[in-house]
Amino acid sequence: MQGQAFHGAPPCWNLVTPGISTEQDVLSRLSSLSEVRRDTILDNVVDSQRSNIFWEFTRAVPDSVGRIHFNGDRVSRISIRTIGSLAFGEAVEML
């Protein structure tokens, strides 16, 4: 995959790494990214062990959203998906 979004080896995304990054790491990182709409960052607690952070991308990366899932205090999964007419590969190229 190309683009600045995929800094580091997979499964890393923008220096967020499953099993290593914490919720505070993710919130700090998302707040610093120009392609993330800061007003859409939402922290959602599922239960005492699971939570996730959701956000929308800016108009530069239209029709796409992200979600980072946590198990305990560490990232367990990173999801980036497209909505509508944008294909995933097109979103990746815009990141």
N, C-alpha and C positions, 0 to 999 in steps of 0.2 A: 504494500500500500504506500502511496505517496502522500506528500503534504506534511506540513509542520505538526499536525495533530498527533502523529504517531512517533513521538520522541521516545527512544528506548526500544528494547526488544519486545515483541508481542509476548504476553497480552497487554502490555502497557499502552495507555492512551494519555498523552500530554503529561507525562511523568506521574500518572496515577497507576499504581501497580497492585493487582489483586494479591492478597496475602501480606502486603507490606504497608500500603497507604492507610491512614486513619481517616475518620470523618473530618477532623479538623484540617488535615492535609488537603482533602478534596475540596472543602469549602473555601479554603485559602486559594487553591489553584483555580477553581472555577471563577472566583471573583477577579482573578487577574487576566483572564482570557478575553480578548476583544470579540471573539466569535460567540461568546455566551451572553445572553441577555440577563444581566444581573437581577433585574426585577422579576424574573421567572424562577429563580432558584428556590426550590421548595424542599425542606427537610421533612420526611415522613417516617414516623415510628410505626412499625408493624406490630411488634411485641417486644419483650424485654431483650431478645437476642437479635432481632432483625429490624433493619431500617433501610431507607433508600433516599437518595437525593435526585430530584428531577429538575430539568431545565430545558429551555428552548434556545435554539441558536438564533443569531441575528439574521437580518434579511440577507446578509451576504451568503448564508447557507440556508435557503428557504426550505420550508416543509420538512424540517428535521428536528428531532428532540433527543435528549440523552437521559439516561438514568444510571446511577451507580448504586449497586446493592451492597449492603454490609451484613456480615454475620459476626456478631459481637462487635468489636471495635475496628475490624479490618475489612477492606474491600473484598467482596467475594465475586463480583461480576460487574462488567461494564457493558451497557447496552446503548447503542446509537441506532436510531431507526428513522426511516423516512415516512412521510405522510403525503398522500396525494400523488402528484405527478413526478416527483423527484426520485430517481433511482439511487440506491445506496452508493454505488460507485461514483455518481455525480456529486453526492454530498461529501464523500471522502476527498475528492479532488478540490472541493471548495474549502475544506478545512486546511 
